[in-house]
Amino acid sequence: MPKAISPRHLELDEIIADLRELEAADPEAEYAIQENIAFFEAQRSVVKFAWWLVGRRRRLDVSRMLELSDFALPKWQSKLYEELARASRPEFPGLVRPLVDELIQLIEMHSGNQGGGIYLASIGCGPMEIERQLFERCRVLGIEQNLWIFGIDSSAMAFDCAAKNLASSGIDLCRQTDLRRRPKVPGVYFVQIDAEHFAHSWDGGNFSLLYHSRLLHHVPKGQRSELESHLRRICDSYIEYDDYQTAASLIGPIITAWRQPVLLNGAVISWTRDRGKVQLRSDYGDSVQFFNPPGAYLRVNSRTDPED
Ligand SMILES: C[S@@+](CC[C@H](N)C(=O)[O-])C[C@H]1O[C@@H](n2cnc3c(N)ncnc32)[C@H](O)[C@@H]1O
C-alpha cells in the first residue's frame, strides 16, 4: 500500500505549486521566489533543511529576499497571521511580551497625566495579537474606556484574521476609512493602507503612542528612515520593536515551528534580514533595549528626541 502523505508535506506541495505559478506572473520577484522554493523544498526533510541552513542560507542576497507572506498569495498570508497570533499568545517565549509591557507602562503614564483619551496606532498590525493582549490588560486596569487603538496594515487579509483573533476576547474590530478625523467612540479600529501612505494621509490629530512590531524587515532598507521620519510627525512617542539576530532566535523557531512551514518561513527568512546587537547599538546607541527570550529589541523615542 502506498505511504500516506502527511498534511505538512501536502502543504509544502501546495506552497511550491503556488510559488511556481507566481514565478511566471511576476518576473521581477524571480530571485526571491526561487529562493523561497528552495527553502520549502529543503523543509521536506531534516537533513535537506540542515544542508540549506549551512549552505544556501549563507549565500542569500538579503536585499532581494522576500518572505512568503510578502507575495500576493492571500491564502498563505492568512495562514501566517493565524499561526503568528497563536505563537504570540503563550507567556514563553513571550514573542510580544516586552512590547505589551512597555505599552502598558506608557498608557498608565498617559492616563495619569492627561486623564483624557489615549490614541494608539499599530503600524503593520497583522492579526492584532499585541492589541488583544493590550486591551485585556487595560480592561483589568479599568482604562479601556479611554482607549482608541488603530491597526494599520496594507494586507487585505489582515482584517478578517484580526477580527477573529480579537473576537476571541470579546473585542469588536471596526473598519475606519475616514483619515481626516478620529472616531468619537473608543475602541479598536482597522485601516487597510500602506504605512507610508497612512503617514501622509492621516489628519486626525497626533497619536499618543505609535508603534510597529516586526514590520521593519518588510520595508526596503533605503526607505526605513524616511518612513520613520514621517511616522514620528504624527505621534508623541514612537516605538520600534523587532527581532535581532541571535543563534537562539534562529534555532528556537526551527524547533517549535518545524511542523508549520509558513510560520517557519516567516521566522527564518526574517531572521536573515534582521540586524544583530552590534549593528543595532551602532544605529541607535543607548535608546535600544534587548530582551532574550524572545530575542527582540525595543526602542522608544518621544517627540522631542532627536532622530538617530
Ligand atoms: C510579521 S507581520 C507582524 C504583525 C504584528 N505587528 C506582530 O508583530 O505580530 C508584518 C505585518 O506588516 C504588514 N506590512 C508590511 N509592509 C507594510 C507596509 N508597507 N505598510 C503597512 N503594513 C505593512 C504585513 O502585511 C504584516 O501584516
PDBQT file of the ligand as one rigid body, heavy atoms in Angstrom, charges set to zero:
ROOT
HETATM    1  C1  LIG A 401       5.296  39.896  10.532  1.00  0.00    +0.000 C 
HETATM    2  S1  LIG A 401       3.773  40.748  10.476  1.00  0.00    +0.000 S 
HETATM    3  C2  LIG A 401       3.762  41.474  12.107  1.00  0.00    +0.000 C 
HETATM    4  C3  LIG A 401       2.385  41.555  12.692  1.00  0.00    +0.000 C 
HETATM    5  C4  LIG A 401       2.303  42.162  14.081  1.00  0.00    +0.000 C 
HETATM    6  N1  LIG A 401       2.775  43.533  14.100  1.00  0.00    +0.000 N 
HETATM    7  C5  LIG A 401       3.082  41.333  15.097  1.00  0.00    +0.000 C 
HETATM    8  O1  LIG A 401       4.189  41.735  15.484  1.00  0.00    +0.000 OA
HETATM    9  O2  LIG A 401       2.606  40.270  15.488  1.00  0.00    +0.000 OA
HETATM   10  C6  LIG A 401       4.149  42.171   9.485  1.00  0.00    +0.000 C 
HETATM   11  C7  LIG A 401       2.893  42.911   9.044  1.00  0.00    +0.000 C 
HETATM   12  O3  LIG A 401       3.269  44.139   8.443  1.00  0.00    +0.000 OA
HETATM   13  C8  LIG A 401       2.422  44.366   7.319  1.00  0.00    +0.000 C 
HETATM   14  N2  LIG A 401       3.136  45.272   6.401  1.00  0.00    +0.000 N 
HETATM   15  C9  LIG A 401       4.282  45.022   5.706  1.00  0.00    +0.000 A 
HETATM   16  N3  LIG A 401       4.648  46.098   4.999  1.00  0.00    +0.000 NA
HETATM   17  C10 LIG A 401       3.727  47.063   5.250  1.00  0.00    +0.000 A 
HETATM   18  C11 LIG A 401       3.558  48.409   4.823  1.00  0.00    +0.000 A 
HETATM   19  N4  LIG A 401       4.430  48.969   3.973  1.00  0.00    +0.000 N 
HETATM   20  N5  LIG A 401       2.502  49.100   5.276  1.00  0.00    +0.000 NA
HETATM   21  C12 LIG A 401       1.616  48.533   6.135  1.00  0.00    +0.000 A 
HETATM   22  N6  LIG A 401       1.711  47.261   6.576  1.00  0.00    +0.000 NA
HETATM   23  C13 LIG A 401       2.753  46.533   6.147  1.00  0.00    +0.000 A 
HETATM   24  C14 LIG A 401       2.180  42.990   6.739  1.00  0.00    +0.000 C 
HETATM   25  O4  LIG A 401       1.008  42.960   5.939  1.00  0.00    +0.000 OA
HETATM   26  C15 LIG A 401       2.051  42.164   8.030  1.00  0.00    +0.000 C 
HETATM   27  O5  LIG A 401       0.724  42.101   8.465  1.00  0.00    +0.000 OA
ENDROOT
TORSDOF 0
